[in-house]
Amino acid sequence: MNTRVFICFLFAILCLLGPALGKSVLWEVRGNGQLAYVLGSVHMAKADLYPLAPAIDKAFHSAEELVLEADLGAMFDAENQSRLLAYGLLPDAKSLKSLVSEKTYAYLAAESKKLGLNIDLFNRFKPWFFGFTIYGLKLVKMGYKVELGVDYHFWGKAREKSMPVKELEGFMNQMKLLDSFSFAEQEQFLLYLLKDMEVLDAAIDLLFSAWKQGDIKRLEELFMQVIRENPALKPLYAKLLYGRNRKMADKITELMQHKKVLFIIVGAAHLVGKDSVIQELQTRGYAVKQL
């Protein structure tokens, strides 16, 4: 697999509710004469996701700047690709097998085999890096593509109209966060992804249905399913989601000071439930409305 495709996998994961009929996973955010639209993304999708709801396209066309978790153009930069490999690979003295428990490694080997992969080929991968690899390959096998994801869709449209693109986090900052985890935390993260893969076949159609309907409560239930069933993963989930939500809300607040109409896209999991980006913006005094 070439590095560019693999980077798309990483972002697609870093990334992956009573009915609200007629609504979208889109919010209008207003305050102090400032306006932004915040859309919850599905980073990988199929062609049948489109066309999107008219409210989403209308919000995009009224915006002056596009804001993503990470600028997709930067992800394809050759220097960043080299940095990614530097973050993701273990030194020669260490191996994936030596860093995780025998039980976890057997689990990895079994899940790899289901996808036609030989676990031995990934022995230099750090646990978090391997987790992204296998999860991304699972989604591709199911027919999902990064280039059909919501982020990629609007990034392409922004390029066509020379719309400025800003970042909330940046791809390398996302990688640094994951690489800052201890190996024990990385094993927990890997287990979280593997547990999520177990329910993916059954849950993904439900997730896309809820996303299309703007069914926020159902989305929250689906995103939290693995955590409810595996409470030991909750501290890691909080670090991956809630800590980032606060920082994203801080960055959105900063960008809104420039008085430009913003169209902001983040993973849908960041916008639902307690301590979401939407809730964080409300605590900062912004009026929010689901469209």
KAURMO-V636555 format. One record per residue. N is the residue number from 1. PHI is phi in degrees with one decimal (999 if undefined). D_FIRST is the distance of its C-alpha to the first C-alpha in Angstrom with 2 decimals. Layout:
BEGIN
n = (N/N)
phi = (PHI/PHI)
d_first = (D_FIRST/D_FIRST)
END
This chain:
BEGIN
n = (1/2/3/4/5/6/7/8/9/10/11/12/13/14/15/16/17/18/19/20/21/22/23/24/25/26/27/28/29/30/31/32/33/34/35/36/37/38/39/40/41/42/43/44/45/46/47/48/49/50/51/52/53/54/55/56/57/58/59/60/61/62/63/64/65/66/67/68/69/70/71/72/73/74/75/76/77/78/79/80/81/82/83/84/85/86/87/88/89/90/91/92/93/94/95/96/97/98/99/100/101/102/103/104/105/106/107/108/109/110/111/112/113/114/115/116/117/118/119/120/121/122/123/124/125/126/127/128/129/130/131/132/133/134/135/136/137/138/139/140/141/142/143/144/145/146/147/148/149/150/151/152/153/154/155/156/157/158/159/160/161/162/163/164/165/166/167/168/169/170/171/172/173/174/175/176/177/178/179/180/181/182/183/184/185/186/187/188/189/190/191/192/193/194/195/196/197/198/199/200/201/202/203/204/205/206/207/208/209/210/211/212/213/214/215/216/217/218/219/220/221/222/223/224/225/226/227/228/229/230/231/232/233/234/235/236/237/238/239/240/241/242/243/244/245/246/247/248/249/250/251/252/253/254/255/256/257/258/259/260/261/262/263/264/265/266/267/268/269/270/271/272/273/274/275/276/277/278/279/280/281/282/283/284/285/286/287/288/289/290/291)
phi = (999/-77.7/-63.7/-62.1/-64.1/-63.9/-60.5/-60.7/-58.9/-58.6/-66.5/-63.1/-83.8/-72.7/168.5/999/999/999/-56.0/-125.0/-57.0/85.3/-110.8/-123.5/-83.5/-138.0/-124.1/-93.9/-121.7/-130.0/170.3/54.1/73.3/-107.5/-139.9/-144.0/-114.9/-118.6/-111.9/-83.2/-98.9/-110.2/-75.1/-130.1/-153.7/-115.0/-62.0/-74.1/-69.1/-103.7/-74.6/-78.1/-58.9/-54.0/-61.3/-69.3/-63.4/-62.7/-62.8/-62.1/-70.5/-89.9/-85.9/-104.7/-140.5/-100.1/-124.7/-117.1/-55.8/-146.2/-66.0/-63.3/-63.3/-65.7/-63.2/-92.9/-63.6/-59.4/-65.7/-66.5/-63.9/-66.6/-64.6/-58.1/-63.7/-64.3/-70.3/-84.0/-99.1/-82.1/-65.4/-56.4/-76.1/-118.1/-144.7/-55.7/-61.6/-79.2/-96.7/-115.5/-68.5/-59.6/-63.8/-63.6/-63.8/-63.7/-63.0/-60.6/-61.5/-66.1/-67.8/-63.6/-61.2/-60.6/-96.5/77.0/-107.5/-97.2/-57.3/-62.3/-71.7/-114.6/-69.6/-88.8/-80.4/-66.7/-55.1/-66.1/-68.7/-66.2/-58.1/-63.5/-60.4/-69.6/-67.5/-62.4/-66.0/-62.3/-64.4/-62.5/-61.2/-81.5/99.7/-92.5/-130.4/-62.8/-68.3/-104.6/-69.8/-64.9/-59.7/-63.1/-57.5/-80.6/-61.7/-63.3/-65.1/-64.6/-64.2/-61.5/-105.1/55.0/-79.6/-60.2/-118.6/-112.5/-119.7/-88.4/-126.9/98.3/-60.5/-68.3/-65.3/-63.7/-66.6/-62.7/-59.8/-64.8/-74.1/-79.2/-67.6/-64.4/-64.1/-65.6/-67.3/-63.5/-64.4/-62.8/-63.5/-60.9/-64.4/-59.7/-64.6/-66.1/-63.2/-65.4/-61.4/-63.5/-101.3/-61.3/-58.8/-80.5/-93.3/-67.8/-65.3/-64.8/-63.5/-66.9/-63.6/-64.9/-63.4/-63.8/-86.2/67.4/-86.1/-65.3/-63.9/-68.3/-59.9/-60.4/-58.8/-69.2/-65.1/-91.7/-57.6/-64.2/-68.5/-60.8/-83.5/-136.3/-59.9/-63.7/-85.6/-59.8/-60.0/-67.1/-61.1/-62.4/-67.5/-73.4/-110.6/-67.1/-62.3/-67.7/-58.4/-62.7/-68.6/-62.8/-63.5/-61.1/-68.0/-61.4/-58.8/-63.7/-66.6/-69.1/-64.9/-79.8/66.4/-94.6/-76.0/-106.9/-116.8/-108.6/-124.5/-134.9/-53.8/-56.9/-61.7/-77.9/-111.5/-121.1/83.8/-66.3/62.9/-72.8/-59.3/-62.2/-64.8/-62.6/-66.9/-61.5/-66.3/-88.5/96.8/-83.7/-90.0/-120.5/-144.8/-74.3/-102.8)
d_first = (0.00/3.81/6.58/8.49/6.85/6.77/10.29/11.31/10.79/12.95/15.52/15.75/16.85/18.95/20.18/21.01/35.86/40.90/39.89/40.19/40.58/40.26/38.31/34.73/32.66/34.12/36.84/39.30/40.12/43.42/45.61/47.78/47.33/43.52/41.19/37.54/35.53/32.98/30.46/28.45/24.91/22.48/19.13/17.37/19.60/20.51/22.72/25.79/25.84/27.47/30.06/30.50/33.97/36.36/37.07/33.48/33.47/37.02/36.14/33.26/35.52/38.25/36.13/36.17/33.04/29.71/28.70/25.26/24.12/21.89/21.84/18.58/19.25/19.33/15.92/14.47/16.87/15.63/17.95/16.76/13.12/14.72/16.92/14.32/12.97/16.69/17.46/14.82/15.29/18.57/21.09/21.58/24.60/22.92/20.54/19.34/21.81/24.62/24.22/24.47/27.24/27.32/27.58/24.50/22.44/23.77/22.84/19.20/19.12/20.74/18.48/15.33/17.15/17.86/14.21/13.94/12.30/14.11/15.13/15.94/12.41/12.45/16.00/15.54/14.25/17.15/18.20/17.52/13.97/13.29/15.26/13.21/9.97/11.98/13.97/11.37/10.01/13.75/14.53/12.10/13.65/16.95/16.41/16.11/14.45/14.48/16.10/18.89/19.53/22.91/21.86/19.77/22.66/25.29/23.39/23.22/26.91/27.85/26.40/28.38/31.57/30.96/31.31/30.81/27.90/28.64/26.79/28.09/25.84/23.08/19.45/20.17/23.23/21.28/19.07/22.34/23.92/21.42/21.51/25.30/25.46/26.97/25.04/27.36/26.45/22.72/23.42/25.40/22.64/20.23/23.06/23.61/20.12/20.51/24.01/22.91/20.41/23.50/25.33/22.54/23.32/26.98/26.84/24.35/26.73/29.52/27.64/27.01/30.62/31.96/29.97/31.39/34.86/34.75/35.68/35.31/36.89/34.70/31.50/32.81/33.58/30.09/28.40/30.90/30.79/28.63/30.76/33.97/33.00/31.70/34.05/32.94/29.80/32.04/32.38/28.64/28.36/31.24/29.57/26.32/28.30/31.97/31.83/29.31/31.53/34.49/32.71/31.34/34.92/36.24/33.92/34.83/38.47/38.07/36.43/39.11/41.80/40.90/42.39/39.52/38.55/35.07/32.43/30.38/27.26/26.13/24.57/27.29/27.66/29.12/31.92/33.44/35.78/37.62/36.71/34.38/33.96/36.58/38.99/38.50/39.39/42.46/43.66/43.49/45.95/43.84/44.77/41.84/41.94/39.41/39.34)
END
